[in-house]
């Protein structure tokens, strides 16, 4: 079974995925900030996106 590959994503891309605002996504992510870790520039790494999606979907 092949493991799913996740793309690097911005907050805007995550917001578009769920049809909400960037502010809403940032609020949703607050409880998980320590687990997710800091963004590099404006982008969450593929590993961070995997964590985010596992928490929010």
C-alpha positions as CSV (number, residue, x, y, z in Angstrom):
1,X,0.0,0.0,0.0
2,X,1.5,3.3,-1.1
3,X,1.6,6.1,1.5
4,X,-0.1,9.4,0.6
5,X,2.2,12.2,-0.3
6,X,1.2,15.7,0.9
7,X,2.2,18.9,-0.8
8,X,3.6,21.9,1.0
9,X,0.8,24.4,1.6
10,X,0.2,28.0,2.7
11,X,-2.6,29.1,5.1
12,X,-4.5,30.5,2.1
13,X,-4.4,27.1,0.3
14,X,-5.6,25.4,3.5
15,X,-8.4,28.0,3.8
16,X,-9.4,27.4,0.2
17,X,-9.5,23.7,0.8
18,X,-12.2,24.1,3.5
19,X,-13.9,27.2,2.1
20,X,-13.1,29.4,5.1
21,X,-11.0,32.4,5.8
22,X,-7.3,32.4,6.6
23,X,-8.1,33.8,10.0
24,X,-10.4,30.8,10.7
25,X,-7.6,28.4,9.7
26,X,-5.2,30.1,12.0
27,X,-7.7,29.8,14.9
28,X,-8.3,26.1,14.2
29,X,-4.5,25.5,14.2
30,X,-3.8,27.3,17.5
31,X,-4.4,24.3,19.8
32,X,-1.9,22.3,17.7
33,X,0.9,24.9,17.2
34,X,3.4,23.0,19.4
35,X,2.9,19.8,17.5
36,X,2.8,21.4,14.0
37,X,5.8,23.6,14.6
38,X,6.7,26.9,12.9
39,X,6.2,27.6,9.2
40,X,9.2,28.1,7.0
41,X,8.5,31.5,5.5
42,X,4.8,31.4,4.5
43,X,4.6,27.6,3.9
44,X,3.8,24.5,6.0
45,X,6.1,21.6,5.0
46,X,4.5,18.3,3.7
47,X,5.1,16.8,7.1
48,X,3.3,19.7,8.8
49,X,0.4,19.4,6.3
50,X,0.1,15.7,7.1
51,X,-0.3,16.6,10.8
52,X,-2.7,19.5,10.1
53,X,-5.0,17.3,8.0
54,X,-4.9,14.5,10.5
55,X,-6.1,16.9,13.2
56,X,-8.7,18.8,11.2
57,X,-10.2,16.2,8.9
